[in-house]
Amino acid sequence: MSNNEPPEHLHLLSSFEAGWEGLNLLYEIEPADETPEMYLGQHFIVIALDNFRASYMLNQSWHQVDYARGDIAILPASEPFPRTQIDREVPLVELFLEPAIVSRVACECVDTAYTELVPHWHIRDPLIQHMGLALKAELETGGVDSRLYVESMATALSVHLLRRYSARQQQIKNYTGGLPKYRLREAIAYINEHLDYSLTLAELAASVQMSPHYFATLFKQSTGLTPHQYVMKCRIDKAKQLLHIPELTLVEICQQVGFQSQSHFTKVFREHTKTTPKVYRDAL
């Protein structure tokens, strides 16, 4: 490897092959080496999964930061990621958030397109840590079935970043009262008619002529569940009905309720029913 080439990174998990949009995740082993300055073009969040020391070249001098497990760094898309030295091999979860998502959420929530985030090199933020680990777990089991979940998380993460880490203190609108009953009926009907499809938050919101964040907030107030949780519940309810039809194979049922991965279908089914689809059918 030449001196100008970045060191090899061991990617243990990557969402870039899973079709995630707006928000992506890398789970990698960062080598003990130096990386050059680079532009990422996305808001970049690093979550440490172990202790290490990073040295950043900022304003022509080295700045050392000691990280413990759970510590976080946030770098906005407008900033280059600086030349960096890592003192030891360390596992990291890295989130890449599209600026367009944050801009859209800002327009919905604060009546402005002003979305300038500022760098934070060393923070503790349990919510971001939880989001990162939840996304990692979802990628491990859900993969391509996770679009609605990821889109919802991207919106929630954007709201949090605007509230806590923007250059100007943002007052996020509070929506209350839930969805009007006719809109809730329309949304639920749309979900049930498209359970075999990879639904997105944008599509659900558009079905009732609302913005995604506004829709997701009011939908949870009305149902007690996020759109993703509600869709999963409907898929499992329908799967339980289909399991009564002996002519249908488990693979066919999996596809009819919108899961592209049978292992993910089994995992979600077990979470909702405490048993597997096969055991559930055998007990009928």
C-alpha positions in Angstrom: 0.0 0.0 0.0 1.4 3.4 -1.0 1.6 6.3 1.5 -1.2 8.1 -0.4 -3.7 5.2 -0.1 -6.0 5.0 2.9 -5.5 2.0 5.1 -7.7 -1.1 4.7 -10.9 -1.1 6.6 -12.7 -4.3 7.6 -16.4 -3.7 6.9 -18.3 -6.2 9.0 -21.7 -4.8 8.0 -22.8 -2.3 5.4 -26.2 -1.0 4.4 -25.1 0.3 1.0 -25.9 -3.1 -0.5 -29.3 -3.3 1.2 -31.0 -0.5 -0.7 -31.3 1.9 2.2 -32.0 5.5 1.2 -31.2 8.7 3.0 -29.5 7.0 5.9 -26.7 4.4 5.7 -24.7 2.5 8.2 -21.2 0.9 8.3 -20.1 -1.3 11.1 -16.3 -1.6 10.7 -13.0 -2.3 12.3 -11.0 0.9 12.0 -7.3 0.2 11.7 -4.6 1.7 13.8 -3.3 4.0 11.0 -3.7 7.4 9.4 -6.5 8.5 7.0 -6.2 11.5 4.7 -8.6 14.4 4.6 -11.7 13.7 2.6 -15.1 15.1 1.7 -18.0 12.8 2.4 -20.9 14.9 1.2 -23.1 13.6 4.0 -23.6 14.3 7.7 -21.3 11.8 9.4 -21.8 10.3 12.8 -19.3 8.0 14.5 -20.2 5.9 17.5 -17.3 4.3 19.4 -17.7 0.7 20.4 -14.5 0.6 22.4 -11.8 2.9 23.8 -9.3 4.6 21.5 -7.5 7.9 20.9 -8.0 9.9 17.7 -5.8 12.7 16.6 -7.3 15.2 14.2 -5.5 17.7 12.0 -7.5 20.9 12.7 -6.3 24.4 11.8 -2.8 23.0 11.0 -2.3 21.4 14.3 -3.0 18.0 15.9 -5.9 17.7 18.4 -6.2 14.6 20.5 -9.5 13.2 21.6 -9.9 10.1 23.9 -13.0 8.1 23.2 -14.7 5.6 25.4 -17.4 3.1 24.4 -20.5 5.0 23.4 -18.8 8.3 22.7 -19.8 10.1 19.5 -18.4 12.5 17.0 -20.7 14.4 14.6 -19.3 16.0 11.4 -21.7 18.0 9.1 -21.7 17.5 5.4 -20.3 21.0 4.8 -17.0 20.1 6.6 -14.2 17.9 5.2 -13.3 14.9 7.4 -9.8 15.9 8.6 -6.6 14.0 8.4 -6.9 11.5 11.3 -4.7 9.2 13.2 -6.1 6.3 15.3 -3.9 4.8 18.0 -5.3 1.3 17.9 -7.7 -1.0 16.0 -11.3 -0.2 17.1 -14.8 -1.2 16.1 -17.0 1.7 15.0 -20.6 2.2 13.9 -20.8 5.0 11.3 -23.9 6.7 10.1 -24.2 8.6 6.9 -27.2 11.0 6.7 -28.2 12.8 3.5 -28.4 16.6 3.9 -31.6 16.6 1.9 -33.4 14.6 4.6 -32.3 17.1 7.3 -33.4 20.0 5.0 -36.8 18.5 4.4 -37.4 17.9 8.1 -36.3 21.4 8.9 -38.8 22.8 6.5 -41.5 20.7 8.1 -40.6 21.4 11.7 -39.1 24.8 12.0 -40.4 26.8 9.0 -37.0 27.3 7.6 -34.5 25.6 5.3 -31.6 26.7 7.7 -30.0 23.4 8.5 -26.4 24.2 9.4 -25.0 21.7 11.8 -21.8 22.3 13.7 -19.0 19.8 14.3 -18.9 18.0 17.7 -15.8 15.9 18.2 -16.6 14.3 21.5 -20.1 14.0 23.0 -22.3 11.6 24.9 -25.7 11.2 23.4 -27.7 8.1 24.5 -30.4 8.7 21.9 -28.0 8.7 19.0 -26.1 5.7 20.5 -29.4 3.8 20.8 -30.4 4.7 17.2 -27.0 3.6 15.8 -27.2 0.2 17.6 -30.8 -0.3 16.7 -30.0 0.4 13.0 -27.1 -2.1 13.2 -29.4 -4.7 14.7 -32.1 -4.0 12.0 -29.5 -4.3 9.2 -28.2 -7.6 10.7 -31.7 -9.2 10.5 -33.9 -7.1 8.2 -31.6 -6.0 5.4 -33.7 -5.0 2.4 -36.9 -5.3 4.4 -35.9 -2.3 6.5 -36.7 0.6 4.2 -39.7 1.9 6.2 -37.8 1.5 9.5 -34.7 3.3 8.2 -36.8 6.2 6.7 -38.5 6.7 10.0 -35.2 6.6 11.9 -33.6 9.1 9.4 -36.5 11.5 10.1 -36.2 11.1 13.9 -32.4 11.5 13.8 -32.7 14.7 11.7 -35.1 16.2 14.2 -32.7 15.4 17.0 -29.7 16.9 15.2 -31.6 20.1 14.4 -32.7 20.4 18.0 -29.3 19.7 19.6 -26.5 20.3 17.2 -27.4 23.1 14.7 -25.6 26.4 14.6 -28.9 28.2 15.5 -31.1 26.9 18.3 -34.1 25.3 16.7 -37.6 25.3 18.2 -39.2 22.1 16.9 -42.9 22.2 16.4 -45.0 20.0 18.6 -47.9 18.3 16.8 -50.8 17.1 18.9 -54.2 15.6 18.5 -53.5 12.6 16.3 -54.8 12.1 12.8 -58.3 13.0 11.8 -60.4 9.8 11.9 -60.9 9.7 8.1 -57.2 10.2 7.5 -56.4 7.4 9.9 -58.8 5.1 8.1 -57.3 6.0 4.7 -53.8 5.3 6.0 -54.7 2.0 7.5 -56.6 1.0 4.3 -53.5 1.9 2.3 -51.3 -0.2 4.5 -53.5 -3.3 4.4 -53.8 -3.0 0.6 -50.0 -2.9 0.2 -48.7 -5.4 2.7 -46.9 -7.3 0.0 -45.0 -4.2 -1.0 -41.9 -2.5 0.4 -43.7 0.4 1.9 -42.0 3.7 2.7 -42.8 6.5 5.1 -43.0 9.0 2.2 -45.6 6.8 0.4 -47.7 6.4 3.5 -47.7 10.1 4.2 -48.5 10.9 0.5 -51.5 8.5 0.7 -53.2 11.0 3.1 -51.6 14.2 1.6 -49.2 14.9 4.5 -45.5 15.4 5.0 -43.6 12.4 6.4 -42.7 13.8 9.8 -46.1 15.3 10.4 -47.8 12.0 9.4 -45.5 9.8 11.5 -46.0 12.0 14.6 -49.8 12.1 14.4 -50.0 8.4 13.4 -48.2 7.3 16.5 -50.5 9.6 18.6 -53.5 7.9 17.1 -52.4 4.3 17.2 -49.7 4.2 19.9 -47.4 2.6 17.3 -45.0 4.1 14.8 -45.9 3.5 11.1 -43.2 0.8 11.0 -44.4 -0.9 14.1 -48.0 -0.8 12.8 -47.0 -2.2 9.4 -45.2 -5.1 11.1 -48.2 -5.8 13.2 -50.5 -5.9 10.2 -48.1 -8.2 8.3 -48.0 -10.6 11.2 -51.8 -10.6 11.6 -52.2 -11.4 7.9 -49.5 -14.1 8.1 -51.4 -15.7 10.9 -54.5 -15.8 8.7 -52.6 -17.2 5.8 -51.1 -19.9 7.9 -54.6 -21.4 8.1 -54.4 -22.2 4.4 -52.4 -25.4 4.0 -51.9 -25.0 0.3 -49.7 -22.0 0.9 -46.0 -22.6 1.7 -44.1 -20.6 4.3 -42.1 -19.0 1.5 -45.3 -17.9 -0.3 -46.8 -16.5 2.9 -43.5 -14.6 3.6 -43.8 -13.0 0.2 -47.5 -12.2 0.5 -46.9 -10.2 3.7 -44.0 -8.2 2.3 -40.9 -9.9 3.6 -38.1 -10.5 1.2 -36.1 -12.5 3.8 -37.7 -15.6 5.3 -35.3 -15.4 8.3 -36.4 -11.8 9.0 -40.1 -12.9 8.6 -39.4 -15.7 11.2 -37.7 -13.2 13.6 -40.5 -10.7 13.4 -43.2 -13.4 13.7 -41.5 -14.7 16.8 -41.3 -11.2 18.3 -45.0 -10.8 17.9 -46.2 -14.3 18.8 -43.4 -15.9 20.8 -43.3 -18.8 18.3 -42.2 -19.5 14.7 -44.5 -19.6 11.7 -44.0 -23.4 11.4 -44.8 -24.1 15.0 -47.8 -21.8 14.9 -49.1 -23.7 11.8 -48.4 -27.1 13.3 -50.4 -26.1 16.4 -53.6 -25.2 14.4 
